[in-house]
């Protein structure tokens, strides 16, 4: 059940309970083939109106930050146009919700090292708090795989990352024993 799985994974990544309202059409979806760098690319709307783009890449692009900033800007503009069109004269910028760009790398660019979960958001150098709406999560699965060697699965997020990144029979058995819901 794709929606339930996406909901669980997003809830773990965003550290909050989410509900997927709909899978939105994605103008940039590509059909996977042997030469494609994209395995999947899904855009979902969450219960609070936020939009999340979840992408899994075979090989990380050379400029992941710049590329994701462009995707995030596109998501923000799509949300703005849709909400402004629905609300018409009642529209305010407070109606715009966060957009999340979440990228899993099967083989990550050299930019990423040691850590396997990177959360980015815009912050002020003065400590001033302002909601700037664009959030990014990068998950280099190859680095997770290196860090996870011979370790236990500590939590459900680890279980998801094992599920997405590993084909070692011992780890799969460990995953299914710890979290039997992954068996199907």
MARGU-397448 format. One record per residue: residue in three letters; z, y, x of N, C-alpha, C, CB in turn. Coordinates in pm, 1 decimal. Each point is the difference from the previous one (the first is absolute). Glycine has a CB too. Example, Ala and Ser with C-alpha at 12.3 -4.5 7.8 and 13.67 -1.06 7.14 Angstrom:
% MARGU-397448
(rec "ALA", (780.0, -569.0, 1319.0), (0.0, 119.0, -89.0), (0.0, 120.0, 90.0), (124.6, -117.3, -189.2)) (rec "SER", (-196.6, 222.3, 154.2), (6.0, 119.0, 82.0), (73.0, 109.0, -77.0), (-214.5, -62.8, 118.4)) 
//
This chain:
% MARGU-397448
(rec "UNK", (0.0, -118.9, 85.6), (0.0, 118.9, -85.6), (0.0, 124.3, 89.5), (124.0, -123.9, -186.5)) (rec "UNK", (-242.2, 182.6, 206.9), (-15.4, 113.3, 92.3), (91.1, 117.7, -33.0), (-234.2, -71.0, 32.7)) (rec "UNK", (239.4, 119.6, -157.7), (85.3, 117.3, -25.6), (146.8, -24.1, 36.4), (-156.4, 63.8, -182.9)) (rec "UNK", (212.0, -181.0, 149.9), (140.6, -27.4, 31.3), (21.8, -4.9, 150.6), (23.1, -127.5, -214.8)) (rec "UNK", (-117.6, 70.9, 287.2), (14.0, -7.3, 145.8), (-10.5, 137.5, 63.2), (-95.4, -230.1, -3.9)) (rec "UNK", (0.7, 310.7, -43.9), (-14.6, 136.7, 52.0), (126.4, 80.5, -30.0), (-251.1, -10.7, -31.8)) (rec "UNK", (306.4, -4.9, -89.5), (122.1, 71.6, -38.2), (113.4, -35.8, 95.2), (-73.7, 3.1, -241.1)) (rec "UNK", (90.8, -131.7, 267.3), (109.2, -42.1, 87.7), (-18.5, 54.5, 141.7), (28.0, -207.5, -138.3)) (rec "UNK", (-147.2, 192.5, 192.7), (-26.8, 47.7, 135.7), (17.7, 151.8, 9.3), (-159.8, -191.5, 34.1)) (rec "UNK", (106.2, 265.6, -129.9), (15.8, 146.3, 1.2), (146.2, 41.3, -14.1), (-228.7, 21.7, -98.5)) (rec "UNK", (302.7, -91.0, 12.6), (142.3, 31.9, -17.6), (75.4, -17.3, 130.7), (-12.9, -71.4, -239.9)) (rec "UNK", (-19.8, -33.7, 313.9), (65.9, -23.7, 128.9), (-40.2, 105.2, 102.9), (6.0, -245.3, -50.5)) (rec "UNK", (-134.1, 278.9, 55.9), (-47.8, 97.8, 97.9), (49.9, 141.3, -29.4), (-201.4, -141.8, 33.1)) (rec "UNK", (204.0, 178.7, -160.8), (38.8, 135.9, -37.9), (150.3, 13.1, -21.8), (-223.9, 28.7, -103.9)) (rec "UNK", (293.0, -142.5, 111.0), (145.5, -2.9, -14.0), (45.4, 58.4, -133.9), (19.7, 18.3, 248.6)) (rec "UNK", (-96.2, -48.9, -351.4), (33.6, 40.8, -135.7), (-73.0, -91.4, -96.6), (36.4, 240.6, 71.2)) (rec "UNK", (17.7, -255.8, -189.6), (-65.1, -84.2, -99.1), (-122.9, 73.3, -52.5), (220.4, -109.8, -63.4)) (rec "UNK", (-333.9, 43.1, 66.2), (-122.9, 61.2, -50.0), (-60.9, -88.3, -107.8), (-40.1, 111.4, 222.7)) (rec "UNK", (-43.0, -50.6, -301.3), (-75.7, -72.2, -102.1), (-144.0, 47.7, 11.5), (202.3, -23.7, -157.3)) (rec "UNK", (-295.8, -69.6, 169.4), (-141.3, 35.3, 7.7), (-50.7, 18.0, -143.2), (-32.3, -127.9, 220.6)) (rec "UNK", (-17.4, 247.7, -250.7), (-57.0, 25.5, -132.0), (-142.1, -53.4, -8.6), (144.1, 203.1, -22.9)) (rec "UNK", (-220.9, -177.9, 127.1), (-139.7, -41.6, -3.0), (-55.4, -6.9, 141.6), (-28.4, 103.2, -227.6)) (rec "UNK", (-74.1, -185.2, 244.3), (-76.4, -0.3, 124.2), (-114.2, 97.0, -22.9), (62.3, -242.4, 62.5)) (rec "UNK", (-70.6, 344.8, 20.4), (-100.0, 105.2, -17.2), (-129.5, -37.3, 70.7), (182.4, 171.4, -17.5)) (rec "UNK", (-294.9, -122.6, -33.0), (-124.7, -23.6, 71.8), (5.9, 66.5, 136.5), (-126.5, -14.2, -217.1)) (rec "UNK", (70.2, -52.6, 315.1), (3.3, 52.3, 135.6), (-142.0, 17.3, 48.9), (222.0, -110.1, 45.3)) (rec "UNK", (-262.5, 235.5, -26.5), (-137.0, 30.1, 41.8), (-33.4, -56.1, 137.3), (11.4, 204.8, -137.1)) (rec "UNK", (90.9, -232.7, 219.2), (-26.6, -42.6, 136.9), (15.9, -150.4, 19.8), (75.4, 223.3, 74.5)) (rec "UNK", (-56.8, -299.2, -183.0), (16.3, -144.7, 14.5), (-124.4, -60.2, 62.1), (153.6, -5.8, -197.9)) (rec "UNK", (-132.0, -83.1, 293.7), (-111.0, -68.3, 65.5), (12.8, -149.3, -23.2), (-16.6, 181.3, 174.7)) (rec "UNK", (-95.2, -247.8, -184.9), (2.7, -144.6, -13.0), (21.7, -58.5, 137.9), (-152.5, 4.1, -202.5)) (rec "UNK", (249.9, -92.1, 213.0), (33.6, -58.7, 128.6), (-109.7, -94.6, 46.5), (243.0, 21.0, -54.6)) (rec "UNK", (-282.0, -7.7, 177.4), (-90.6, -95.2, 64.0), (44.2, -13.0, 144.9), (-195.2, 58.9, -155.5)) (rec "UNK", (124.2, -134.6, 231.9), (41.0, -27.0, 137.7), (6.5, 125.5, 87.4), (-101.0, -224.3, -25.5)) (rec "UNK", (21.5, 325.3, -4.8), (-0.7, 119.2, 84.2), (89.3, 110.7, -54.3), (-230.1, -59.3, 69.0)) (rec "UNK", (283.4, 42.0, -189.5), (82.8, 103.8, -59.3), (136.5, 7.1, 67.8), (-119.7, -31.9, -217.4)) (rec "UNK", (172.1, 152.5, 230.0), (133.1, 18.3, 56.0), (106.6, -1.3, -108.6), (-99.7, 131.4, 186.8)) (rec "UNK", (58.9, -122.9, -313.9), (93.2, 6.7, -112.1), (8.0, -136.8, -67.5), (-51.3, 245.9, -34.2)) (rec "UNK", (174.8, -294.5, 15.8), (19.5, -124.5, -73.5), (19.6, 31.9, -147.9), (101.7, -111.4, 204.0)) (rec "UNK", (-18.5, 208.6, -233.4), (21.1, 41.2, -138.7), (31.8, 149.2, -3.7), (82.5, -231.7, -62.5)) (rec "UNK", (-109.7, 292.7, -49.9), (25.2, 142.4, -19.0), (25.3, 20.2, -149.0), (-146.2, 68.9, 200.7)) (rec "UNK", (272.1, -48.1, -238.9), (38.8, 11.2, -140.9), (69.3, 134.1, -20.9), (24.0, -252.4, -22.2)) (rec "UNK", (-57.4, 320.3, -86.0), (67.7, 123.8, -37.8), (70.6, -25.8, -132.0), (-171.4, 146.6, 120.7)) (rec "UNK", (302.5, -117.5, -123.5), (77.7, -22.4, -121.6), (73.9, 127.0, -39.3), (25.5, -243.0, 58.7)) (rec "UNK", (-3.0, 256.8, -188.6), (83.5, 108.3, -50.2), (135.7, -58.4, -33.6), (-200.0, 128.2, -90.8)) (rec "UNK", (305.4, -63.0, 137.3), (135.1, -47.4, -24.8), (57.5, 66.6, -124.0), (32.1, -40.1, 245.2)) (rec "UNK", (75.9, -15.9, -294.2), (62.8, 45.6, -123.6), (33.8, 148.8, 1.7), (91.2, -228.3, -27.5)) (rec "UNK", (-50.8, 281.9, 142.9), (37.9, 141.3, 7.8), (-120.1, 92.5, 19.3), (218.2, -71.9, 93.9)) (rec "UNK", (-340.8, 15.1, -96.5), (-120.2, 79.4, 18.0), (-49.8, 3.2, 143.2), (74.3, 135.2, -189.6)) (rec "UNK", (5.3, -184.5, 283.9), (-43.8, -7.0, 139.2), (-119.2, -93.6, 11.9), (234.3, 46.6, 79.8)) (rec "UNK", (-311.7, -25.5, 24.4), (-114.8, -86.3, 26.7), (20.5, -62.4, 137.0), (-156.0, 141.9, -143.7)) (rec "UNK", (124.5, -270.7, 153.9), (9.3, -67.7, 129.0), (-132.6, -68.9, 29.5), (249.8, -33.6, -28.2)) (rec "UNK", (-297.1, 52.0, 150.3), (-118.5, -70.1, 48.7), (49.9, -102.9, 100.2), (-155.9, 202.2, -35.2)) (rec "UNK", (132.5, -330.4, 5.7), (43.1, -108.1, 87.9), (-124.5, -59.0, 63.9), (206.2, -50.2, -141.8)) (rec "UNK", (-208.9, 52.0, 274.3), (-117.5, -47.2, 71.9), (43.5, -97.8, 108.1), (-122.4, 216.2, -46.7)) (rec "UNK", (47.1, -323.4, 61.9), (21.4, -93.2, 110.3), (-126.0, 2.1, 84.5), (159.1, -147.8, -135.7)) (rec "UNK", (-141.3, 177.0, 264.4), (-112.8, 7.9, 92.9), (5.3, -116.8, 97.8), (-4.6, 251.8, -21.4)) (rec "UNK", (-112.4, -311.8, 47.1), (-7.4, -105.4, 101.8), (31.5, 57.5, 137.0), (-171.1, -123.9, -136.3)) (rec "UNK", (104.2, 230.8, 171.7), (17.8, 66.5, 129.0), (26.5, 146.8, -29.0), (-152.3, -165.5, 122.9)) (rec "UNK", (260.8, 216.8, -70.6), (35.9, 139.0, -25.4), (-102.1, 96.8, 55.0), (236.6, -66.5, 3.8)) (rec "UNK", (-267.9, 166.8, -81.2), (-92.3, 102.7, 44.8), (58.6, 76.7, 117.5), (-92.3, 18.6, -231.9)) (rec "UNK", (6.2, 44.7, 309.6), (42.4, 71.6, 119.3), (81.9, 125.3, -32.6), (-202.9, -87.4, 114.8)) (rec "UNK", (181.2, 146.2, -231.6), (69.7, 122.4, -38.1), (72.7, -20.4, -132.5), (-171.5, 138.5, 122.3)) (rec "UNK", (274.8, -222.1, -125.7), (63.7, -33.5, -128.1), (64.9, 119.3, -68.6), (38.7, -225.6, 90.0)) (rec "UNK", (20.3, 317.7, -14.2), (64.7, 116.1, -60.6), (-99.1, 91.3, -69.1), (174.8, -13.6, 173.6)) (rec "UNK", (-281.1, 46.8, -102.0), (-100.7, 89.8, -56.1), (-67.3, -63.3, -122.1), (-38.2, 98.8, 228.6)) (rec "UNK", (5.0, -227.7, -217.7), (-66.3, -70.2, -110.2), (90.9, -4.2, -123.3), (-129.9, -139.5, 166.2)) (rec "UNK", (257.6, 107.3, -144.5), (92.9, -8.4, -112.9), (27.4, 136.9, -61.7), (103.7, -200.3, 106.3)) (rec "UNK", (-103.4, 305.1, -25.9), (17.0, 135.2, -54.3), (-114.6, 33.1, -95.1), (121.9, 71.5, 209.2)) (rec "UNK", (-243.6, -113.4, -173.6), (-115.5, 23.6, -87.8), (13.8, -79.8, -129.4), (-145.5, 42.2, 201.4)) (rec "UNK", (184.8, -169.5, -191.6), (21.1, -82.4, -119.8), (108.1, 60.4, -88.5), (-69.9, -204.5, 127.6)) (rec "UNK", (178.8, 248.0, -65.0), (110.7, 57.6, -74.9), (-42.8, 127.7, -72.1), (160.3, -98.8, 165.4)) (rec "UNK", (-237.3, 181.7, -96.7), (-50.5, 123.5, -62.2), (-87.6, -31.7, -120.2), (8.4, 115.4, 222.1)) (rec "UNK", (-91.8, -217.6, -207.6), (-85.4, -43.1, -110.3), (84.1, -46.3, -119.1), (-177.9, -66.5, 165.1)) (rec "UNK", (282.3, -12.0, -138.5), (88.0, -46.7, -108.0), (68.8, 117.2, -69.4), (36.7, -214.6, 124.4)) (rec "UNK", (9.7, 309.9, -45.1), (68.6, 116.4, -56.3), (-94.5, 81.9, -88.4), (151.5, 6.2, 200.9)) (rec "UNK", (-273.4, 13.9, -154.7), (-98.7, 74.9, -77.6), (-38.2, -74.5, -127.7), (-86.8, 101.1, 212.3)) (rec "UNK", (69.7, -232.8, -204.3), (-30.6, -79.6, -120.4), (111.4, 12.3, -102.8), (-132.7, -160.6, 139.4)) (rec "UNK", (258.7, 153.9, -92.3), (113.5, 12.7, -91.0), (3.1, 139.8, -62.0), (129.2, -168.7, 136.1)) (rec "UNK", (-149.3, 270.6, -54.6), (-1.1, 138.3, -47.6), (-103.5, 18.0, -111.4), (74.1, 78.9, 227.8)) (rec "UNK", (-197.2, -123.5, -203.3), (-106.9, 16.1, -99.3), (31.1, -75.2, -129.0), (-164.3, 26.5, 186.4)) (rec "UNK", (217.3, -148.9, -173.3), (29.4, -82.1, -118.4), (111.0, 62.8, -83.2), (-71.2, -205.9, 124.9)) (rec "UNK", (179.8, 248.9, -59.8), (113.2, 57.7, -72.2), (-35.0, 136.2, -58.0), (156.1, -124.2, 149.9)) (rec "UNK", (-228.4, 205.4, -73.3), (-40.1, 131.8, -51.2), (-92.0, -16.3, -121.2), (20.9, 99.0, 232.2)) (rec "UNK", (-108.8, -198.6, -226.7), (-88.2, -27.6, -113.3), (75.6, -45.7, -123.9), (-176.8, -58.8, 162.2)) (rec "UNK", (282.4, -18.1, -143.1), (79.5, -49.3, -113.4), (90.8, 109.1, -56.1), (-6.6, -229.9, 98.7)) (rec "UNK", (68.7, 309.1, -11.9), (99.6, 97.5, -45.1), (-60.0, 136.1, -34.8), (165.0, -118.4, 140.9)) (rec "UNK", (-282.9, 145.6, -94.1), (-70.5, 126.5, -23.3), (90.9, 120.1, 26.9), (-143.8, -114.4, -171.0)) (rec "UNK", (173.2, 195.7, 70.6), (77.2, 123.6, 19.1), (147.4, -24.4, 32.2), (-157.3, 109.7, -155.9)) (rec "UNK", (207.6, -228.5, 125.6), (140.7, -31.2, 28.1), (20.7, -46.2, 144.2), (29.3, -61.4, -240.4)) (rec "UNK", (-137.1, 50.5, 315.1), (7.1, -50.7, 136.8), (82.7, 90.9, 90.5), (-222.6, -106.7, -33.6)) (rec "UNK", (308.2, 43.1, 116.0), (67.0, 68.8, 110.3), (-8.6, -93.3, 121.6), (160.1, 129.8, -157.7)) (rec "UNK", (-145.5, -73.6, 273.9), (-6.0, -81.0, 122.2), (116.8, -97.8, 8.2), (-117.6, 188.1, 115.4)) (rec "UNK", (225.5, -162.2, -190.7), (112.5, -94.2, -5.5), (-42.0, -132.2, -63.3), (159.0, 193.0, -15.3)) (rec "UNK", (-270.1, -192.4, -57.0), (-50.4, -122.5, -63.1), (-58.7, -98.0, 101.2), (-46.5, 132.7, -204.8)) (rec "UNK", (11.9, -82.2, 322.1), (-60.4, -84.5, 103.7), (110.6, -81.8, 66.2), (-187.8, 168.2, 40.2)) (rec "UNK", (164.3, -296.7, -23.7), (97.8, -92.0, 58.6), (-43.9, -41.6, 139.7), (62.6, -82.9, -229.3)) (rec "UNK", (24.6, 11.9, 298.2), (-29.2, -48.5, 134.8), (-123.8, -88.0, 3.5), (242.3, 11.3, 51.1)) (rec "UNK", (-308.2, -10.2, 61.5), (-105.1, -98.4, 27.7), (41.4, -73.7, 127.3), (-184.7, 142.3, -111.6)) (rec "UNK", (173.1, -272.9, 105.5), (37.4, -86.0, 112.0), (-125.4, -67.1, 53.6), (231.4, -39.0, -96.4)) (rec "UNK", (-250.4, 46.9, 225.6), (-107.1, -73.8, 66.4), (70.1, -105.8, 83.2), (-163.7, 200.2, 5.7)) (rec "UNK", (140.8, -325.8, -42.4), (68.2, -112.8, 63.7), (-105.5, -86.5, 66.4), (190.0, 3.6, -169.8)) (rec "UNK", (-178.9, -17.3, 301.8), (-101.3, -74.2, 74.7), (66.0, -113.9, 77.1), (-143.0, 207.8, 19.4)) (rec "UNK", (93.9, -329.1, -44.1), (37.4, -117.6, 77.3), (-111.5, -23.8, 101.0), (134.5, -102.2, -193.2)) (rec "UNK", (-98.0, 81.6, 318.3), (-98.4, -31.4, 103.8), (17.5, -145.7, 40.4), (-2.3, 240.4, 83.6)) (rec "UNK", (-104.2, -319.2, -93.2), (5.4, -135.5, 53.4), (7.5, 6.7, 152.4), (-130.9, -89.8, -198.3)) (rec "UNK", (46.3, 174.9, 255.6), (2.8, 26.9, 144.1), (7.1, 152.4, 13.4), (-135.3, -213.6, 62.6)) (rec "UNK", (250.4, 261.4, -18.7), (24.2, 144.0, -2.4), (-58.8, 71.3, 121.1), (207.1, -44.4, -128.5)) (rec "UNK", (-234.3, 174.9, 111.6), (-44.5, 81.0, 113.6), (112.9, 11.6, 102.9), (-158.4, 129.5, -150.4)) (rec "UNK", (124.9, -93.1, 271.2), (99.7, 10.0, 107.9), (105.7, 106.5, -28.1), (-174.8, -75.6, 160.4)) (rec "UNK", (147.2, 167.1, -252.7), (96.0, 104.0, -36.9), (133.9, -61.9, -39.4), (-189.0, 147.7, -76.0)) (rec "UNK", (183.1, -261.7, 10.3), (120.6, -65.3, -51.2), (53.7, -97.5, 104.1), (-83.0, 24.0, -237.6)) (rec "UNK", (212.4, -17.5, 261.3), (61.8, -94.5, 92.0), (144.9, -21.4, -40.3), (-154.4, 71.4, 186.5)) (rec "UNK", (204.2, -186.4, -161.9), (138.5, -42.1, -20.5), (43.1, -3.8, -145.5), (47.5, 94.3, 220.0)) (rec "UNK", (-52.1, 14.8, -292.9), (45.0, 1.7, -139.4), (-111.9, -41.8, -93.4), (163.0, 180.9, 54.7)) (rec "UNK", (-126.7, -243.0, -165.3), (-101.1, -48.5, -93.6), (8.9, 65.6, -138.2), (3.8, -214.8, 123.6)) (rec "UNK", (77.8, 318.5, -135.8), (5.2, 71.6, -126.9), (16.5, 148.2, 31.7), (100.3, -200.8, -123.2)) (rec "UNK", (-205.2, 278.3, 93.9), (-1.2, 142.5, 33.0), (-17.7, 80.6, -128.5), (-95.8, -47.5, 230.9)) (rec "UNK", (190.2, 136.7, -260.4), (-5.8, 85.8, -118.2), (-18.9, 143.4, 46.3), (147.8, -157.7, -133.9)) (rec "UNK", (-250.4, 223.9, 80.9), (-29.4, 138.9, 35.3), (4.1, 86.4, -125.3), (-142.3, -74.8, 195.0)) (rec "UNK", (195.9, 195.1, -178.9), (-9.9, 104.1, -101.6), (9.9, 133.3, 70.7), (100.9, -148.1, -180.3)) (rec "UNK", (-145.6, 251.4, 114.0), (0.6, 132.1, 61.7), (140.0, 59.7, -6.4), (-241.8, 33.3, -62.7)) (rec "UNK", (284.1, 25.7, 173.8), (132.5, 62.0, 8.1), (-11.9, 135.0, 68.8), (112.2, -226.6, 7.2)) (rec "UNK", (-17.5, 312.6, -35.8), (5.6, 132.9, 59.9), (77.5, -3.8, 131.0), (-13.4, 104.2, -228.0)) (rec "UNK", (-23.4, -17.9, 320.0), (75.1, 10.6, 125.4), (131.1, 75.9, -18.6), (-216.0, -7.0, 125.0)) (rec "UNK", (234.5, 69.9, -241.2), (121.1, 78.5, -24.8), (99.6, -70.3, -91.4), (-136.7, 202.9, 31.7)) (rec "UNK", (99.7, -319.7, -81.1), (88.4, -71.0, -92.1), (-20.9, 38.5, -145.5), (163.4, -13.5, 183.1)) (rec "UNK", (-253.1, 108.6, -209.2), (-31.1, 39.7, -137.0), (-54.2, -120.6, -75.3), (-47.8, 237.9, 72.5)) (rec "UNK", (100.9, -262.1, -191.1), (-42.2, -112.9, -82.7), (-105.6, 46.0, -100.5), (226.9, -109.0, 27.1)) (rec "UNK", (-340.6, 41.4, -27.5), (-107.5, 31.5, -93.3), (-77.7, -129.1, -24.3), (-16.1, 244.0, 79.5)) (rec "UNK", (-15.3, -273.4, -203.1), (-74.1, -121.5, -31.5), (-148.1, 23.9, 25.1), (172.6, -67.9, -171.7)) (rec "UNK", (-227.4, 0.0, 273.7), (-139.9, 18.7, 36.6), (-89.3, -117.5, -41.6), (78.7, 138.8, 190.4)) (rec "UNK", (-22.6, -236.7, -259.4), (-70.4, -103.0, -76.5), (-69.4, -111.4, 77.4), (-29.3, 175.9, -158.5)) (rec "UNK", (-10.5, -157.4, 281.9), (-76.0, -103.9, 69.1), (91.2, -82.2, 91.3), (-205.9, 144.7, -9.9)) (rec "UNK", (206.0, -276.5, -13.8), (83.9, -93.4, 74.7), (-88.1, -112.4, 54.1), (202.9, 55.3, -143.8)) (rec "UNK", (-164.4, -107.3, 258.6), (-80.2, -103.6, 66.6), (90.8, -112.3, 48.8), (-171.4, 172.1, 69.9)) (rec "UNK", (126.9, -294.9, -86.0), (69.9, -115.1, 55.9), (-103.3, -83.2, 74.7), (175.8, -1.2, -186.5)) (rec "UNK", (-147.1, -25.1, 313.4), (-86.9, -82.7, 83.8), (76.2, -126.3, 37.4), (-123.2, 203.7, 90.7)) (rec "UNK", (60.7, -319.7, -112.0), (62.3, -127.5, 31.9), (-94.1, -80.4, 89.5), (128.7, 1.4, -218.9)) (rec "UNK", (-106.9, 1.8, 351.1), (-80.9, -81.4, 90.6), (51.4, -145.3, -1.8), (-47.5, 203.9, 147.3)) (rec "UNK", (-23.7, -289.8, -218.4), (43.0, -138.9, -17.6), (3.2, -77.1, 131.8), (-95.2, 6.4, -229.8)) (rec "UNK", (7.4, 28.2, 322.0), (0.2, -68.8, 129.5), (130.2, 27.0, 76.4), (-251.5, 17.5, 8.1)) (rec "UNK", (304.6, 102.7, -20.5), (125.6, 33.4, 67.0), (116.5, -68.0, -71.4), (-95.5, 221.5, 75.7)) (rec "UNK", (89.7, -226.6, -209.4), (101.9, -75.3, -73.7), (1.5, -145.5, 46.3), (-27.4, 153.3, -199.0)) (rec "UNK", (-91.5, -210.2, 208.9), (-13.4, -140.0, 41.7), (62.6, -23.2, 138.0), (-211.1, -17.8, -136.1)) (rec "UNK", (185.3, 106.4, 230.6), (59.5, -9.7, 134.7), (152.1, 10.1, -5.7), (-208.2, 100.2, 97.4)) (rec "UNK", (259.1, -5.0, -175.8), (144.4, 21.7, -10.3), (71.1, -111.9, -75.1), (-43.8, 243.7, 6.7)) (rec "UNK", (-28.5, -311.7, -93.8), (60.6, -100.8, -87.8), (7.3, -137.8, 64.6), (-85.4, 128.5, -193.8)) (rec "UNK", (20.4, -148.5, 307.4), (-3.7, -131.3, 64.5), (139.6, -61.7, 6.8), (-199.3, 73.0, 134.3)) (rec "UNK", (212.2, -193.5, -188.8), (124.3, -79.0, 5.3), (120.3, 70.5, -61.4), (-88.7, -105.2, 204.0)) (rec "UNK", (66.2, 194.5, -298.3), (110.3, 67.9, -67.8), (3.3, -43.6, -145.9), (-17.4, 198.2, 157.0)) (rec "UNK", (131.5, -180.2, -218.8), (13.2, -30.6, -142.1), (-61.7, 110.6, -83.9), (209.1, -130.1, 46.0)) (rec "UNK", (-242.0, 95.2, -167.2), (-50.2, 98.4, -96.8), (124.0, 64.7, -60.6), (-217.7, -131.5, -51.5)) (rec "UNK", (239.7, 259.8, 83.7), (124.5, 68.0, -36.9), (4.1, 47.7, -144.8), (17.3, 69.3, 235.1)) (rec "UNK", (-132.0, -33.0, -289.0), (-0.2, 59.8, -133.4), (-137.1, -20.2, -65.1), (172.7, 171.5, 72.3)) (rec "UNK", (-187.0, -122.7, -193.5), (-123.0, -20.0, -75.8), (-118.9, 72.7, 63.2), (138.0, -25.5, -206.3)) (rec "UNK", (-114.8, 142.5, 265.5), (-109.9, 69.1, 66.8), (-49.7, -82.3, 118.7), (93.9, 222.8, -72.3)) (rec "UNK", (-3.0, -277.2, 150.5), (-40.8, -90.3, 108.5), (-80.9, -117.3, -55.7), (205.0, 65.0, 132.7)) (rec "UNK", (-160.9, -118.6, -245.7), (-71.4, -112.4, -61.6), (-143.6, 40.2, -32.9), (216.7, -87.9, -95.0)) (rec "UNK", (-234.8, 206.2, 38.5), (-134.5, 48.5, -30.5), (-83.5, 13.8, 126.9), (90.5, 120.4, -200.0)) (rec "UNK", (-30.9, -66.3, 304.4), (-74.4, 20.5, 123.8), (-34.1, -133.5, 66.3), (114.3, 221.5, 30.0)) (rec "UNK", (-25.5, -319.1, -40.4), (-32.0, -135.7, 47.8), (-116.6, -54.8, -81.5), (241.2, -40.2, 70.7)) (rec "UNK", (-233.4, 55.2, -201.3), (-105.5, -47.6, -89.9), (-135.8, 61.6, 34.6), (171.9, -29.6, -180.0)) (rec "UNK", (-172.3, 158.1, 211.3), (-124.7, 70.4, 28.9), (-53.1, -21.3, 141.5), (72.6, 166.8, -164.3)) (rec "UNK", (14.1, -207.6, 257.1), (-43.4, 1.5, 139.7), (0.8, -133.8, 72.7), (83.7, 226.0, 1.1)) (rec "UNK", (-14.4, -324.1, -52.3), (18.1, -120.6, 79.9), (-68.0, -122.7, -60.0), (214.4, 95.1, 77.1)) (rec "UNK", (-264.9, -179.3, 12.5), (-56.1, -127.3, -43.6), (64.3, -117.6, 73.0), (-215.1, 116.4, -51.0)) (rec "UNK", (320.5, -88.2, 125.5), (75.6, -102.5, 70.0), (68.8, -89.7, -104.4), (35.8, 154.0, 202.1)) (rec "UNK", (-62.8, -286.5, -201.3), (57.5, -89.0, -101.4), (153.5, 4.7, -6.5), (-197.7, -146.2, 33.7)) (rec "UNK", (263.2, 159.3, 80.4), (146.6, 6.2, 0.1), (50.7, 123.9, -73.3), (2.4, -124.8, 217.1)) (rec "UNK", (-68.9, 238.3, -194.9), (40.8, 123.5, -68.2), (-30.4, -7.5, -149.5), (-40.5, 129.3, 211.8)) (rec "UNK", (-68.4, -194.0, -247.5), (-34.0, -12.5, -142.4), (103.7, -87.1, -70.4), (-246.3, 27.0, 52.4)) (rec "UNK", (286.2, -134.7, 11.4), (104.7, -86.4, -57.3), (129.7, 79.8, -14.1), (-106.6, -206.6, 103.3)) (rec "UNK", (142.2, 281.7, 1.1), (120.8, 82.8, -4.1), (-8.8, 102.5, -114.0), (29.6, -30.4, 249.7)) (rec "UNK", (-147.9, 90.4, -266.9), (-20.9, 97.1, -107.5), (21.0, -64.5, -136.3), (-161.9, 124.8, 144.9)) (rec "UNK", (101.0, -239.2, -167.2), (7.7, -67.3, -130.8), (141.2, -52.5, -26.5), (-242.8, -63.8, 19.4)) (rec "UNK", (310.4, 18.8, 84.3), (138.4, -45.7, -18.5), (91.6, 116.5, -36.1), (-40.4, -186.2, 163.5)) (rec "UNK", (19.0, 300.4, -100.1), (84.7, 117.2, -24.5), (-37.8, 70.7, -130.4), (27.4, 27.3, 247.8)) (rec "UNK", (-157.5, -16.4, -273.2), (-51.9, 67.9, -119.9), (-105.1, -89.6, -66.4), (43.7, 229.9, 102.9)) (rec "UNK", (0.3, -324.7, -186.0), (-92.8, -97.2, -59.9), (-110.5, 62.6, -87.0), (188.6, -160.2, 3.7)) (rec "UNK", (-167.1, 283.7, -49.6), (-101.5, 64.9, -84.4), (-131.0, 25.8, 74.9), (185.2, 105.9, -129.1)) (rec "UNK", (-183.4, -114.4, 262.1), (-123.4, 19.2, 77.7), (-88.0, -125.2, 4.0), (122.7, 166.9, 137.8)) (rec "UNK", (-69.8, -278.9, -180.6), (-75.9, -125.5, 8.2), (-133.7, 4.6, -75.8), (218.2, -118.2, 21.7)) (rec "UNK", (-219.2, 167.6, -146.0), (-131.3, 4.8, -71.3), (-99.2, 90.3, 69.3), (117.7, -42.2, -213.5)) 
//
